[in-house]
Structure formats: structure tokens, C-alpha cells
Amino acid sequence: MKIVLDRPRCEGHGLCEEAAPQLVHLDDDGELVLDREEISDTDVPLANAAVRVCPVAALRLT
């Protein structure tokens, strides 16, 4: 499974970082960075939480 970022859509709210700090973070410029695209089975709940809390639907799982 992969987590995919629609960068133009991301507004840098940081809710996904709060939900899944092991998977994503905001850099010093407020841009979202995926720490890894491939999601292990154990990280699926975190990835789902990050996708769910994004107010602009900039994240999705494939």
C-alpha cells in the first residue's frame, strides 16, 4: 500500500502530521513531506488516520 500526496492541494494544516508523525511531517517552509510512500501493514491505521483528517483531501491510499 502507498500513501500519495496531491501537493498542489495541500495547504499545510499539519493535521496529518499530528495523526501520523511516523509517516509525514511539515518541513521548515510548511510543505508536507512524506517520510515514506510504501506503508507497512502495521502503519495502515496511521495512514488511514492521516488521510481521514486532511481537510482538503490532499492524501490518499492506493
FENLIN-V373092 format. One line per field, one symbol per residue. ss: DSSP state (H for helix, E for strand, C for the rest). psi: psi as a letter, one per 20 degrees, with the letter a starting at -180 (. if undefined). burial: # if it has 24 or more other C-alpha atoms within 12 Angstrom, else .. Layout:
# FENLIN-V373092
ss=???
psi=???
burial=???
This chain:
# FENLIN-V373092
ss=CEEEECHHHCCCCCHHHHHCCCCEEECCCCCEEECCCECCHHHHHHHHHHHHHCCCCCEEEC
psi=qqpppnghhpjkhjhhhhhmiihqqpahjjpppphqhpprhhighgggggghioijliqqp.
burial=..###....#.#.####.##.#####.....###....#...##.######..#..#####.
